[in-house]
Amino acid sequence: MRPKLCLPGNTGINLSAKLVAELAQHPNIMGIKDSGGNIVQIASNAAVTARFGIAGLKAALDMLGYYGGDPRPPLLPIGEVERAELKEILTRTQSSLTMVKTR
């Protein structure tokens, strides 16, 4: 079993969204539980869901190589225009993270 990281409520350590994105690349980290309750930070981490809904989150997971699958009815998958926009956002985000890692 791979370890899971817990955020402030359990550890007293707050992890920034940028650090979480970097840690997500590590093969031994399978997930992070946010128990801090920082609504602003949670909101920044949930931007995909806020903009594209659950269907967008599932599409993003698929695009990143994870299993998202189609949303359950009555929800529908996102359309091609939204899918292209989401892909562009993810590509820009991944490029930004690569630049941060190489500094």
Gaussian input, Z-matrix of N, CA and C with variables (Angstrom, degrees):
# hf/3-21g

backbone

0 1
 N
 C     1     B1
 C     2     B2     1     A1
 N     3     B3     2     A2     1     D1
 C     4     B4     3     A3     2     D2
 C     5     B5     4     A4     3     D3
 N     6     B6     5     A5     4     D4
 C     7     B7     6     A6     5     D5
 C     8     B8     7     A7     6     D6
 N     9     B9     8     A8     7     D7
 C    10    B10     9     A9     8     D8
 C    11    B11    10    A10     9     D9
 N    12    B12    11    A11    10    D10
 C    13    B13    12    A12    11    D11
 C    14    B14    13    A13    12    D12
 N    15    B15    14    A14    13    D13
 C    16    B16    15    A15    14    D14
 C    17    B17    16    A16    15    D15
 N    18    B18    17    A17    16    D16
 C    19    B19    18    A18    17    D17
 C    20    B20    19    A19    18    D18
 N    21    B21    20    A20    19    D19
 C    22    B22    21    A21    20    D20
 C    23    B23    22    A22    21    D21
 N    24    B24    23    A23    22    D22
 C    25    B25    24    A24    23    D23
 C    26    B26    25    A25    24    D24
 N    27    B27    26    A26    25    D25
 C    28    B28    27    A27    26    D26
 C    29    B29    28    A28    27    D27
 N    30    B30    29    A29    28    D28
 C    31    B31    30    A30    29    D29
 C    32    B32    31    A31    30    D30
 N    33    B33    32    A32    31    D31
 C    34    B34    33    A33    32    D32
 C    35    B35    34    A34    33    D33
 N    36    B36    35    A35    34    D34
 C    37    B37    36    A36    35    D35
 C    38    B38    37    A37    36    D36
 N    39    B39    38    A38    37    D37
 C    40    B40    39    A39    38    D38
 C    41    B41    40    A40    39    D39
 N    42    B42    41    A41    40    D40
 C    43    B43    42    A42    41    D41
 C    44    B44    43    A43    42    D42
 N    45    B45    44    A44    43    D43
 C    46    B46    45    A45    44    D44
 C    47    B47    46    A46    45    D45
 N    48    B48    47    A47    46    D46
 C    49    B49    48    A48    47    D47
 C    50    B50    49    A49    48    D48
 N    51    B51    50    A50    49    D49
 C    52    B52    51    A51    50    D50
 C    53    B53    52    A52    51    D51
 N    54    B54    53    A53    52    D52
 C    55    B55    54    A54    53    D53
 C    56    B56    55    A55    54    D54
 N    57    B57    56    A56    55    D55
 C    58    B58    57    A57    56    D56
 C    59    B59    58    A58    57    D57
 N    60    B60    59    A59    58    D58
 C    61    B61    60    A60    59    D59
 C    62    B62    61    A61    60    D60
 N    63    B63    62    A62    61    D61
 C    64    B64    63    A63    62    D62
 C    65    B65    64    A64    63    D63
 N    66    B66    65    A65    64    D64
 C    67    B67    66    A66    65    D65
 C    68    B68    67    A67    66    D66
 N    69    B69    68    A68    67    D67
 C    70    B70    69    A69    68    D68
 C    71    B71    70    A70    69    D69
 N    72    B72    71    A71    70    D70
 C    73    B73    72    A72    71    D71
 C    74    B74    73    A73    72    D72
 N    75    B75    74    A74    73    D73
 C    76    B76    75    A75    74    D74
 C    77    B77    76    A76    75    D75
 N    78    B78    77    A77    76    D76
 C    79    B79    78    A78    77    D77
 C    80    B80    79    A79    78    D78
 N    81    B81    80    A80    79    D79
 C    82    B82    81    A81    80    D80
 C    83    B83    82    A82    81    D81
 N    84    B84    83    A83    82    D82
 C    85    B85    84    A84    83    D83
 C    86    B86    85    A85    84    D84
 N    87    B87    86    A86    85    D85
 C    88    B88    87    A87    86    D86
 C    89    B89    88    A88    87    D87
 N    90    B90    89    A89    88    D88
 C    91    B91    90    A90    89    D89
 C    92    B92    91    A91    90    D90
 N    93    B93    92    A92    91    D91
 C    94    B94    93    A93    92    D92
 C    95    B95    94    A94    93    D93
 N    96    B96    95    A95    94    D94
 C    97    B97    96    A96    95    D95
 C    98    B98    97    A97    96    D96
 N    99    B99    98    A98    97    D97
 C   100   B100    99    A99    98    D98
 C   101   B101   100   A100    99    D99
 N   102   B102   101   A101   100   D100
 C   103   B103   102   A102   101   D101
 C   104   B104   103   A103   102   D102
 N   105   B105   104   A104   103   D103
 C   106   B106   105   A105   104   D104
 C   107   B107   106   A106   105   D105
 N   108   B108   107   A107   106   D106
 C   109   B109   108   A108   107   D107
 C   110   B110   109   A109   108   D108
 N   111   B111   110   A110   109   D109
 C   112   B112   111   A111   110   D110
 C   113   B113   112   A112   111   D111
 N   114   B114   113   A113   112   D112
 C   115   B115   114   A114   113   D113
 C   116   B116   115   A115   114   D114
 N   117   B117   116   A116   115   D115
 C   118   B118   117   A117   116   D116
 C   119   B119   118   A118   117   D117
 N   120   B120   119   A119   118   D118
 C   121   B121   120   A120   119   D119
 C   122   B122   121   A121   120   D120
 N   123   B123   122   A122   121   D121
 C   124   B124   123   A123   122   D122
 C   125   B125   124   A124   123   D123
 N   126   B126   125   A125   124   D124
 C   127   B127   126   A126   125   D125
 C   128   B128   127   A127   126   D126
 N   129   B129   128   A128   127   D127
 C   130   B130   129   A129   128   D128
 C   131   B131   130   A130   129   D129
 N   132   B132   131   A131   130   D130
 C   133   B133   132   A132   131   D131
 C   134   B134   133   A133   132   D132
 N   135   B135   134   A134   133   D133
 C   136   B136   135   A135   134   D134
 C   137   B137   136   A136   135   D135
 N   138   B138   137   A137   136   D136
 C   139   B139   138   A138   137   D137
 C   140   B140   139   A139   138   D138
 N   141   B141   140   A140   139   D139
 C   142   B142   141   A141   140   D140
 C   143   B143   142   A142   141   D141
 N   144   B144   143   A143   142   D142
 C   145   B145   144   A144   143   D143
 C   146   B146   145   A145   144   D144
 N   147   B147   146   A146   145   D145
 C   148   B148   147   A147   146   D146
 C   149   B149   148   A148   147   D147
 N   150   B150   149   A149   148   D148
 C   151   B151   150   A150   149   D149
 C   152   B152   151   A151   150   D150
 N   153   B153   152   A152   151   D151
 C   154   B154   153   A153   152   D152
 C   155   B155   154   A154   153   D153
 N   156   B156   155   A155   154   D154
 C   157   B157   156   A156   155   D155
 C   158   B158   157   A157   156   D156
 N   159   B159   158   A158   157   D157
 C   160   B160   159   A159   158   D158
 C   161   B161   160   A160   159   D159
 N   162   B162   161   A161   160   D160
 C   163   B163   162   A162   161   D161
 C   164   B164   163   A163   162   D162
 N   165   B165   164   A164   163   D163
 C   166   B166   165   A165   164   D164
 C   167   B167   166   A166   165   D165
 N   168   B168   167   A167   166   D166
 C   169   B169   168   A168   167   D167
 C   170   B170   169   A169   168   D168
 N   171   B171   170   A170   169   D169
 C   172   B172   171   A171   170   D170
 C   173   B173   172   A172   171   D171
 N   174   B174   173   A173   172   D172
 C   175   B175   174   A174   173   D173
 C   176   B176   175   A175   174   D174
 N   177   B177   176   A176   175   D175
 C   178   B178   177   A177   176   D176
 C   179   B179   178   A178   177   D177
 N   180   B180   179   A179   178   D178
 C   181   B181   180   A180   179   D179
 C   182   B182   181   A181   180   D180
 N   183   B183   182   A182   181   D181
 C   184   B184   183   A183   182   D182
 C   185   B185   184   A184   183   D183
 N   186   B186   185   A185   184   D184
 C   187   B187   186   A186   185   D185
 C   188   B188   187   A187   186   D186
 N   189   B189   188   A188   187   D187
 C   190   B190   189   A189   188   D188
 C   191   B191   190   A190   189   D189
 N   192   B192   191   A191   190   D190
 C   193   B193   192   A192   191   D191
 C   194   B194   193   A193   192   D192
 N   195   B195   194   A194   193   D193
 C   196   B196   195   A195   194   D194
 C   197   B197   196   A196   195   D195
 N   198   B198   197   A197   196   D196
 C   199   B199   198   A198   197   D197
 C   200   B200   199   A199   198   D198
 N   201   B201   200   A200   199   D199
 C   202   B202   201   A201   200   D200
 C   203   B203   202   A202   201   D201
 N   204   B204   203   A203   202   D202
 C   205   B205   204   A204   203   D203
 C   206   B206   205   A205   204   D204
 N   207   B207   206   A206   205   D205
 C   208   B208   207   A207   206   D206
 C   209   B209   208   A208   207   D207
 N   210   B210   209   A209   208   D208
 C   211   B211   210   A210   209   D209
 C   212   B212   211   A211   210   D210
 N   213   B213   212   A212   211   D211
 C   214   B214   213   A213   212   D212
 C   215   B215   214   A214   213   D213
 N   216   B216   215   A215   214   D214
 C   217   B217   216   A216   215   D215
 C   218   B218   217   A217   216   D216
 N   219   B219   218   A218   217   D217
 C   220   B220   219   A219   218   D218
 C   221   B221   220   A220   219   D219
 N   222   B222   221   A221   220   D220
 C   223   B223   222   A222   221   D221
 C   224   B224   223   A223   222   D222
 N   225   B225   224   A224   223   D223
 C   226   B226   225   A225   224   D224
 C   227   B227   226   A226   225   D225
 N   228   B228   227   A227   226   D226
 C   229   B229   228   A228   227   D227
 C   230   B230   229   A229   228   D228
 N   231   B231   230   A230   229   D229
 C   232   B232   231   A231   230   D230
 C   233   B233   232   A232   231   D231
 N   234   B234   233   A233   232   D232
 C   235   B235   234   A234   233   D233
 C   236   B236   235   A235   234   D234
 N   237   B237   236   A236   235   D235
 C   238   B238   237   A237   236   D236
 C   239   B239   238   A238   237   D237
 N   240   B240   239   A239   238   D238
 C   241   B241   240   A240   239   D239
 C   242   B242   241   A241   240   D240
 N   243   B243   242   A242   241   D241
 C   244   B244   243   A243   242   D242
 C   245   B245   244   A244   243   D243
 N   246   B246   245   A245   244   D244
 C   247   B247   246   A246   245   D245
 C   248   B248   247   A247   246   D246
 N   249   B249   248   A248   247   D247
 C   250   B250   249   A249   248   D248
 C   251   B251   250   A250   249   D249
 N   252   B252   251   A251   250   D250
 C   253   B253   252   A252   251   D251
 C   254   B254   253   A253   252   D252
 N   255   B255   254   A254   253   D253
 C   256   B256   255   A255   254   D254
 C   257   B257   256   A256   255   D255
 N   258   B258   257   A257   256   D256
 C   259   B259   258   A258   257   D257
 C   260   B260   259   A259   258   D258
 N   261   B261   260   A260   259   D259
 C   262   B262   261   A261   260   D260
 C   263   B263   262   A262   261   D261
 N   264   B264   263   A263   262   D262
 C   265   B265   264   A264   263   D263
 C   266   B266   265   A265   264   D264
 N   267   B267   266   A266   265   D265
 C   268   B268   267   A267   266   D266
 C   269   B269   268   A268   267   D267
 N   270   B270   269   A269   268   D268
 C   271   B271   270   A270   269   D269
 C   272   B272   271   A271   270   D270
 N   273   B273   272   A272   271   D271
 C   274   B274   273   A273   272   D272
 C   275   B275   274   A274   273   D273
 N   276   B276   275   A275   274   D274
 C   277   B277   276   A276   275   D275
 C   278   B278   277   A277   276   D276
 N   279   B279   278   A278   277   D277
 C   280   B280   279   A279   278   D278
 C   281   B281   280   A280   279   D279
 N   282   B282   281   A281   280   D280
 C   283   B283   282   A282   281   D281
 C   284   B284   283   A283   282   D282
 N   285   B285   284   A284   283   D283
 C   286   B286   285   A285   284   D284
 C   287   B287   286   A286   285   D285
 N   288   B288   287   A287   286   D286
 C   289   B289   288   A288   287   D287
 C   290   B290   289   A289   288   D288
 N   291   B291   290   A290   289   D289
 C   292   B292   291   A291   290   D290
 C   293   B293   292   A292   291   D291
 N   294   B294   293   A293   292   D292
 C   295   B295   294   A294   293   D293
 C   296   B296   295   A295   294   D294
 N   297   B297   296   A296   295   D295
 C   298   B298   297   A297   296   D296
 C   299   B299   298   A298   297   D297
 N   300   B300   299   A299   298   D298
 C   301   B301   300   A300   299   D299
 C   302   B302   301   A301   300   D300
 N   303   B303   302   A302   301   D301
 C   304   B304   303   A303   302   D302
 C   305   B305   304   A304   303   D303
 N   306   B306   305   A305   304   D304
 C   307   B307   306   A306   305   D305
 C   308   B308   307   A307   306   D306

   B1=1.4520
   B2=1.5262
   B3=1.3403
   B4=1.4636
   B5=1.5259
   B6=1.3271
   B7=1.4722
   B8=1.5239
   B9=1.3156
   B10=1.4585
   B11=1.5226
   B12=1.3253
   B13=1.4584
   B14=1.5179
   B15=1.3091
   B16=1.4565
   B17=1.5205
   B18=1.3253
   B19=1.4608
   B20=1.5204
   B21=1.3247
   B22=1.4556
   B23=1.5202
   B24=1.3199
   B25=1.4541
   B26=1.5180
   B27=1.3110
   B28=1.4697
   B29=1.5236
   B30=1.3189
   B31=1.4603
   B32=1.5157
   B33=1.3343
   B34=1.4481
   B35=1.5202
   B36=1.3437
   B37=1.4685
   B38=1.5226
   B39=1.3206
   B40=1.4556
   B41=1.5237
   B42=1.3188
   B43=1.4602
   B44=1.5241
   B45=1.3255
   B46=1.4567
   B47=1.5263
   B48=1.3324
   B49=1.4583
   B50=1.5257
   B51=1.3262
   B52=1.4654
   B53=1.5315
   B54=1.3293
   B55=1.4591
   B56=1.5285
   B57=1.3150
   B58=1.4653
   B59=1.5238
   B60=1.3363
   B61=1.4641
   B62=1.5277
   B63=1.3203
   B64=1.4613
   B65=1.5316
   B66=1.3248
   B67=1.4625
   B68=1.5311
   B69=1.3245
   B70=1.4632
   B71=1.5217
   B72=1.3227
   B73=1.4603
   B74=1.5263
   B75=1.3192
   B76=1.4645
   B77=1.5198
   B78=1.3279
   B79=1.4675
   B80=1.5297
   B81=1.3220
   B82=1.4644
   B83=1.5256
   B84=1.3144
   B85=1.4625
   B86=1.5187
   B87=1.3258
   B88=1.4628
   B89=1.5192
   B90=1.3215
   B91=1.4569
   B92=1.5105
   B93=1.3165
   B94=1.4601
   B95=1.5145
   B96=1.2931
   B97=1.4673
   B98=1.5212
   B99=1.3263
   B100=1.4624
   B101=1.5214
   B102=1.3063
   B103=1.4592
   B104=1.5220
   B105=1.3333
   B106=1.4586
   B107=1.5065
   B108=1.3323
   B109=1.4515
   B110=1.5178
   B111=1.3294
   B112=1.4568
   B113=1.5289
   B114=1.3295
   B115=1.4662
   B116=1.5231
   B117=1.3171
   B118=1.4628
   B119=1.5239
   B120=1.3088
   B121=1.4651
   B122=1.5237
   B123=1.3273
   B124=1.4574
   B125=1.5194
   B126=1.3189
   B127=1.4675
   B128=1.5163
   B129=1.3388
   B130=1.4617
   B131=1.5158
   B132=1.3201
   B133=1.4608
   B134=1.5262
   B135=1.3182
   B136=1.4640
   B137=1.5229
   B138=1.3358
   B139=1.4678
   B140=1.5175
   B141=1.3110
   B142=1.4721
   B143=1.5158
   B144=1.3173
   B145=1.4605
   B146=1.5200
   B147=1.3192
   B148=1.4603
   B149=1.5154
   B150=1.3027
   B151=1.4630
   B152=1.5274
   B153=1.3249
   B154=1.4617
   B155=1.5238
   B156=1.3314
   B157=1.4601
   B158=1.5207
   B159=1.3180
   B160=1.4659
   B161=1.5241
   B162=1.3342
   B163=1.4609
   B164=1.5310
   B165=1.3277
   B166=1.4584
   B167=1.5136
   B168=1.3291
   B169=1.4601
   B170=1.5215
   B171=1.3291
   B172=1.4603
   B173=1.5250
   B174=1.3324
   B175=1.4622
   B176=1.5296
   B177=1.3456
   B178=1.4624
   B179=1.5283
   B180=1.3089
   B181=1.4650
   B182=1.5211
   B183=1.3284
   B184=1.4649
   B185=1.5248
   B186=1.3414
   B187=1.4661
   B188=1.5235
   B189=1.3299
   B190=1.4611
   B191=1.5258
   B192=1.3295
   B193=1.4578
   B194=1.5145
   B195=1.3294
   B196=1.4526
   B197=1.5191
   B198=1.3247
   B199=1.4607
   B200=1.5222
   B201=1.3188
   B202=1.4562
   B203=1.5183
   B204=1.3193
   B205=1.4603
   B206=1.5207
   B207=1.3106
   B208=1.4609
   B209=1.5280
   B210=1.3246
   B211=1.4666
   B212=1.5304
   B213=1.3131
   B214=1.4706
   B215=1.5198
   B216=1.3368
   B217=1.4766
   B218=1.5253
   B219=1.2938
   B220=1.4580
   B221=1.5326
   B222=1.3419
   B223=1.4623
   B224=1.5262
   B225=1.3242
   B226=1.4589
   B227=1.5188
   B228=1.3372
   B229=1.4673
   B230=1.5300
   B231=1.3274
   B232=1.4655
   B233=1.5247
   B234=1.3382
   B235=1.4555
   B236=1.5178
   B237=1.3137
   B238=1.4597
   B239=1.5331
   B240=1.3413
   B241=1.4692
   B242=1.5208
   B243=1.3315
   B244=1.4625
   B245=1.5224
   B246=1.3272
   B247=1.4657
   B248=1.5377
   B249=1.3325
   B250=1.4713
   B251=1.5298
   B252=1.3259
   B253=1.4610
   B254=1.5248
   B255=1.3208
   B256=1.4556
   B257=1.5279
   B258=1.3203
   B259=1.4642
   B260=1.5249
   B261=1.3340
   B262=1.4664
   B263=1.5294
   B264=1.3159
   B265=1.4664
   B266=1.5240
   B267=1.3198
   B268=1.4670
   B269=1.5251
   B270=1.3136
   B271=1.4623
   B272=1.5269
   B273=1.3399
   B274=1.4718
   B275=1.5187
   B276=1.3285
   B277=1.4649
   B278=1.5195
   B279=1.3203
   B280=1.4635
   B281=1.5239
   B282=1.3408
   B283=1.4643
   B284=1.5228
   B285=1.3228
   B286=1.4685
   B287=1.5134
   B288=1.3218
   B289=1.4628
   B290=1.5171
   B291=1.3278
   B292=1.4595
   B293=1.5267
   B294=1.3277
   B295=1.4560
   B296=1.5199
   B297=1.3289
   B298=1.4632
   B299=1.5287
   B300=1.3354
   B301=1.4694
   B302=1.5208
   B303=1.3196
   B304=1.4494
   B305=1.5206
   B306=1.3044
   B307=1.4750
   B308=1.4999
   A1=108.86
   A2=115.88
   A3=120.70
   A4=109.71
   A5=117.04
   A6=119.20
   A7=111.82
   A8=114.94
   A9=122.33
   A10=107.34
   A11=116.42
   A12=120.48
   A13=109.40
   A14=116.61
   A15=120.89
   A16=108.18
   A17=115.79
   A18=120.62
   A19=111.60
   A20=120.14
   A21=125.77
   A22=118.56
   A23=118.08
   A24=118.75
   A25=113.03
   A26=117.21
   A27=121.25
   A28=113.35
   A29=117.12
   A30=119.71
   A31=113.95
   A32=117.34
   A33=120.45
   A34=112.61
   A35=116.79
   A36=121.61
   A37=108.78
   A38=116.95
   A39=121.21
   A40=109.15
   A41=117.17
   A42=122.17
   A43=108.44
   A44=116.94
   A45=120.55
   A46=110.07
   A47=116.16
   A48=120.57
   A49=110.25
   A50=116.72
   A51=121.46
   A52=111.09
   A53=117.23
   A54=121.04
   A55=110.65
   A56=117.43
   A57=121.21
   A58=109.92
   A59=117.25
   A60=121.18
   A61=110.62
   A62=117.22
   A63=120.34
   A64=111.02
   A65=116.99
   A66=120.66
   A67=111.86
   A68=116.55
   A69=120.63
   A70=111.90
   A71=117.44
   A72=121.24
   A73=112.57
   A74=117.70
   A75=121.19
   A76=110.14
   A77=118.46
   A78=121.02
   A79=114.61
   A80=118.07
   A81=120.03
   A82=113.76
   A83=117.58
   A84=120.44
   A85=107.88
   A86=115.89
   A87=119.68
   A88=113.05
   A89=118.40
   A90=119.63
   A91=111.50
   A92=114.06
   A93=121.52
   A94=107.94
   A95=115.90
   A96=120.90
   A97=108.26
   A98=115.79
   A99=119.99
   A100=108.78
   A101=115.61
   A102=120.58
   A103=111.77
   A104=116.13
   A105=120.18
   A106=115.05
   A107=117.06
   A108=120.23
   A109=114.69
   A110=118.12
   A111=121.69
   A112=107.75
   A113=116.36
   A114=121.65
   A115=112.13
   A116=118.46
   A117=120.76
   A118=110.12
   A119=116.41
   A120=119.88
   A121=110.68
   A122=117.12
   A123=120.12
   A124=109.68
   A125=116.46
   A126=120.44
   A127=111.02
   A128=117.73
   A129=118.55
   A130=110.85
   A131=118.24
   A132=121.64
   A133=111.53
   A134=117.63
   A135=122.14
   A136=112.48
   A137=116.89
   A138=120.32
   A139=112.83
   A140=117.69
   A141=120.17
   A142=109.91
   A143=117.02
   A144=120.18
   A145=111.06
   A146=117.62
   A147=120.23
   A148=111.66
   A149=117.24
   A150=120.95
   A151=113.00
   A152=116.87
   A153=120.75
   A154=113.75
   A155=117.49
   A156=120.72
   A157=112.23
   A158=114.45
   A159=121.16
   A160=110.66
   A161=117.11
   A162=120.70
   A163=110.27
   A164=117.15
   A165=120.75
   A166=112.60
   A167=116.57
   A168=120.34
   A169=110.17
   A170=116.54
   A171=120.52
   A172=111.03
   A173=117.38
   A174=120.97
   A175=110.45
   A176=116.72
   A177=120.86
   A178=110.45
   A179=117.23
   A180=120.28
   A181=110.66
   A182=116.50
   A183=120.39
   A184=111.20
   A185=116.70
   A186=121.42
   A187=112.35
   A188=116.83
   A189=121.41
   A190=112.48
   A191=116.63
   A192=120.24
   A193=115.29
   A194=116.62
   A195=121.23
   A196=108.62
   A197=117.40
   A198=119.29
   A199=109.83
   A200=115.86
   A201=121.68
   A202=109.41
   A203=115.08
   A204=120.78
   A205=111.59
   A206=114.80
   A207=120.47
   A208=109.93
   A209=116.71
   A210=119.26
   A211=109.91
   A212=115.56
   A213=119.85
   A214=110.26
   A215=116.50
   A216=119.81
   A217=109.80
   A218=116.67
   A219=129.22
   A220=113.44
   A221=119.07
   A222=120.89
   A223=110.09
   A224=115.79
   A225=122.35
   A226=109.56
   A227=117.85
   A228=119.79
   A229=109.95
   A230=116.67
   A231=119.61
   A232=109.45
   A233=115.47
   A234=121.36
   A235=112.37
   A236=115.74
   A237=121.60
   A238=112.57
   A239=117.39
   A240=120.40
   A241=110.03
   A242=117.01
   A243=121.30
   A244=110.51
   A245=117.27
   A246=121.42
   A247=110.12
   A248=116.36
   A249=120.28
   A250=110.81
   A251=117.06
   A252=121.22
   A253=110.58
   A254=116.66
   A255=121.77
   A256=110.68
   A257=116.74
   A258=120.36
   A259=110.79
   A260=116.60
   A261=120.61
   A262=110.81
   A263=117.44
   A264=121.87
   A265=110.54
   A266=116.89
   A267=120.77
   A268=110.97
   A269=117.31
   A270=121.17
   A271=110.76
   A272=116.51
   A273=120.06
   A274=110.90
   A275=116.73
   A276=121.00
   A277=110.68
   A278=116.83
   A279=120.16
   A280=111.06
   A281=117.66
   A282=121.25
   A283=110.52
   A284=116.43
   A285=120.73
   A286=111.03
   A287=116.91
   A288=120.72
   A289=110.79
   A290=117.47
   A291=120.79
   A292=109.77
   A293=116.97
   A294=120.62
   A295=110.63
   A296=117.79
   A297=121.64
   A298=110.07
   A299=117.17
   A300=121.12
   A301=112.45
   A302=117.62
   A303=120.03
   A304=113.45
   A305=118.64
   A306=120.99
   A307=110.93
   D1=133.00
   D2=178.32
   D3=-83.54
   D4=146.49
   D5=-178.62
   D6=-70.62
   D7=153.16
   D8=174.74
   D9=-113.95
   D10=142.17
   D11=176.32
   D12=-93.28
   D13=143.36
   D14=175.15
   D15=-116.04
   D16=146.46
   D17=-177.62
   D18=-93.91
   D19=-167.82
   D20=-160.76
   D21=-46.75
   D22=-37.58
   D23=-176.10
   D24=-56.89
   D25=-30.41
   D26=-178.50
   D27=-105.53
   D28=-31.39
   D29=-173.84
   D30=-107.97
   D31=-20.96
   D32=-175.06
   D33=78.98
   D34=6.59
   D35=-179.17
   D36=-115.49
   D37=125.81
   D38=177.85
   D39=-94.08
   D40=130.64
   D41=177.45
   D42=-105.81
   D43=126.96
   D44=178.75
   D45=-69.41
   D46=159.98
   D47=177.80
   D48=-59.49
   D49=-38.20
   D50=178.86
   D51=-62.20
   D52=-45.07
   D53=179.11
   D54=-66.36
   D55=-40.69
   D56=177.93
   D57=-59.07
   D58=-43.11
   D59=179.10
   D60=-62.46
   D61=-39.81
   D62=178.18
   D63=-68.21
   D64=-43.14
   D65=179.38
   D66=-64.39
   D67=-30.56
   D68=-179.52
   D69=-61.85
   D70=-20.57
   D71=179.03
   D72=-78.78
   D73=-14.52
   D74=-177.80
   D75=-75.28
   D76=130.83
   D77=-175.43
   D78=-66.63
   D79=-19.78
   D80=-179.16
   D81=-91.86
   D82=0.01
   D83=179.40
   D84=-107.76
   D85=118.96
   D86=-177.65
   D87=-103.68
   D88=-16.18
   D89=-178.99
   D90=-175.24
   D91=165.39
   D92=178.44
   D93=-136.44
   D94=134.06
   D95=176.58
   D96=-103.03
   D97=122.23
   D98=178.45
   D99=-92.08
   D100=105.96
   D101=-179.62
   D102=-112.06
   D103=13.13
   D104=-174.80
   D105=-80.92
   D106=-30.07
   D107=179.52
   D108=77.64
   D109=13.15
   D110=177.93
   D111=-77.80
   D112=99.89
   D113=-173.67
   D114=-60.15
   D115=-38.54
   D116=179.56
   D117=-63.21
   D118=-44.74
   D119=179.93
   D120=-67.99
   D121=-42.02
   D122=177.97
   D123=-61.36
   D124=-40.05
   D125=-179.69
   D126=-62.92
   D127=-41.01
   D128=179.56
   D129=-67.27
   D130=-33.77
   D131=178.32
   D132=-75.18
   D133=-20.35
   D134=-177.40
   D135=-104.45
   D136=18.05
   D137=-175.64
   D138=-58.88
   D139=-37.75
   D140=179.51
   D141=-62.08
   D142=-45.54
   D143=-179.11
   D144=-65.18
   D145=-40.43
   D146=-179.78
   D147=-64.01
   D148=-37.70
   D149=-176.13
   D150=-85.20
   D151=-39.17
   D152=-173.40
   D153=-116.73
   D154=-0.86
   D155=179.09
   D156=74.50
   D157=-175.43
   D158=179.96
   D159=-60.15
   D160=-38.74
   D161=179.18
   D162=-60.42
   D163=-38.22
   D164=177.84
   D165=-68.76
   D166=-38.75
   D167=176.89
   D168=-61.72
   D169=-44.13
   D170=178.69
   D171=-63.67
   D172=-40.19
   D173=177.58
   D174=-64.07
   D175=-41.38
   D176=179.15
   D177=-62.12
   D178=-42.48
   D179=177.47
   D180=-59.25
   D181=-45.00
   D182=177.63
   D183=-59.45
   D184=-44.69
   D185=-178.61
   D186=-64.32
   D187=-29.31
   D188=-178.51
   D189=-89.27
   D190=3.32
   D191=176.74
   D192=92.78
   D193=9.43
   D194=176.19
   D195=-103.37
   D196=174.26
   D197=176.52
   D198=-93.13
   D199=117.98
   D200=173.83
   D201=-110.09
   D202=-47.08
   D203=179.68
   D204=71.67
   D205=-178.97
   D206=177.23
   D207=-80.62
   D208=149.23
   D209=175.86
   D210=-69.75
   D211=156.02
   D212=177.83
   D213=-76.55
   D214=147.79
   D215=176.48
   D216=-58.08
   D217=145.57
   D218=13.39
   D219=-89.62
   D220=3.43
   D221=179.31
   D222=-69.92
   D223=148.46
   D224=178.59
   D225=-114.59
   D226=153.89
   D227=174.54
   D228=-61.54
   D229=157.28
   D230=177.59
   D231=-68.88
   D232=154.89
   D233=-179.79
   D234=-77.66
   D235=173.74
   D236=-177.73
   D237=-63.13
   D238=-38.29
   D239=178.97
   D240=-63.71
   D241=-46.98
   D242=178.79
   D243=-65.24
   D244=-38.06
   D245=179.63
   D246=-62.36
   D247=-42.93
   D248=179.04
   D249=-65.35
   D250=-41.24
   D251=178.71
   D252=-64.21
   D253=-44.08
   D254=178.98
   D255=-62.65
   D256=-42.65
   D257=179.08
   D258=-61.25
   D259=-40.75
   D260=178.40
   D261=-63.34
   D262=-42.69
   D263=178.24
   D264=-61.43
   D265=-45.90
   D266=-179.75
   D267=-65.02
   D268=-39.27
   D269=178.70
   D270=-63.37
   D271=-45.48
   D272=178.26
   D273=-62.57
   D274=-41.23
   D275=-179.64
   D276=-63.89
   D277=-45.34
   D278=179.71
   D279=-64.28
   D280=-36.92
   D281=177.21
   D282=-63.94
   D283=-41.14
   D284=178.71
   D285=-63.31
   D286=-41.15
   D287=179.96
   D288=-66.82
   D289=-37.33
   D290=178.43
   D291=-64.21
   D292=-40.64
   D293=178.60
   D294=-63.95
   D295=-39.20
   D296=179.62
   D297=-65.03
   D298=-41.48
   D299=-178.09
   D300=-65.70
   D301=-32.08
   D302=-175.77
   D303=-85.95
   D304=-5.04
   D305=-179.99
   D306=-77.20

